Amino acid sequence: MSVLNSTRARGPVALAIAAVAAYALTACGGPSVPEKTVEKAVSDGIADKVGLRPKEVDCPGGMPLEVGGEATCTLTVIDDREIGLTVRIASIDGAKPEFEYDVDLAKLLEK
């Protein structure tokens, strides 16, 4: 009986691991961070650092899940001004990336 219970416990865990792995793979077979995940992380990170949340964050295409992986994003702030932003994965803790940002200063200074 205990072998049967042990097999049942492993089934859902294996299924969950397989689902997460399938979700993280791109068409080329490498892991990636989906567009919506990058956008939420950028919005949350900026809100934490400066106390204001961007009106919108757009990071088309997501990014590779690897240290140094990059995405080019556009922030829309309260006055509907757009700010360019390069988002980079600085480190990965388990499967969770830690992001760093570089603002496109030229676009920021445009009026």
N, C-alpha and C positions, 0 to 999 in steps of 0.2 A: 503494500500500500504506500509506503513512503517513497518508493521509486516513482510511482505514478504521480504523486503530489509534487515531487521534485521536477518532473518533466513538465507538468502543468505550469509551475512557477517560471520555468525558463522560457516557455513559449511566448508569453506576453512581453517579456524582457527582450528576447531576440527580435520579435516583431517591431517593438519600439525602436531598437537600435537600427534595424534595417530601414524603417521609415525615415528616421533622422538622416541616415547616410544617403538615402535616395533623394531626400529633399535638398541636401547640401551639394549634390553633384550637378555640374553644368552639362551641357550637351557634349562638351569635349572630355568629360570624365573627371574634371578637377573640382575640388570643393569651392564654393563661392558664398558670398553674403548677398542675399536677395536685396533688390532695390528698396523695398519698403522697410527692411530692417536697417539699412544704412541711413535712410531718411529719418527714421525715428531716433536712431542713436545720435545723429547729428543734432536734431532738434532738442533732444533731452540734454545732450552735452552742452550746447550753447545756453540753454535755459539755466543749467546748473552753474555755469561759469559767469554769466553776465546778468542773470536774474530776469532776462526777457526771452521769451520763446519767439522764434521767427514765425511769421505769418504762414509761410510755406517753405518746404525744402524739397528740391527735385534733384535726384541723383540717378539719372537714367542708366539702366543696365546693371546696377549692383557693382560688385567688385570681387576679385579673387580672394579667397580665404587663405592669405599667406602674409607674413610680415613684409611690409613694403607694398602690398596690394593697394591700388589707388582707384578713386572714383572722382570725377569732376562733377561738382554739384552747383546748384544755384539756390541762394536763399532769397526769399522775398520778405522784406521787413515791413513794418507797420505802414510806412508811407508808400508802399508798393514799389520801392526801389529794389532792384536786383543786385545781389552781391555774389560774385564768383567765389568758389571755395574748392580747394583740393583736399580731399579726405584721404588719409593714409592709415593703414593698420600699423600701429607702433609695436604691438605685442599681441600675443594670443594666450589667454589663460584657459587651458582646456580647449573648448571649442568656442570660447567667447573672445571676440576681438576687442582690443582697446584702440580707440581711434585718436588721431591727431589731425589738426586742421591748419591749412595755410590759406589766408584770405587773399583774393586777387585785389591788391591795393588800387590798381589802375581803375578797375570797375567800381570799387568803393568810392573813389573820388569823383566819378562821373556824376553829373546832375541831370 
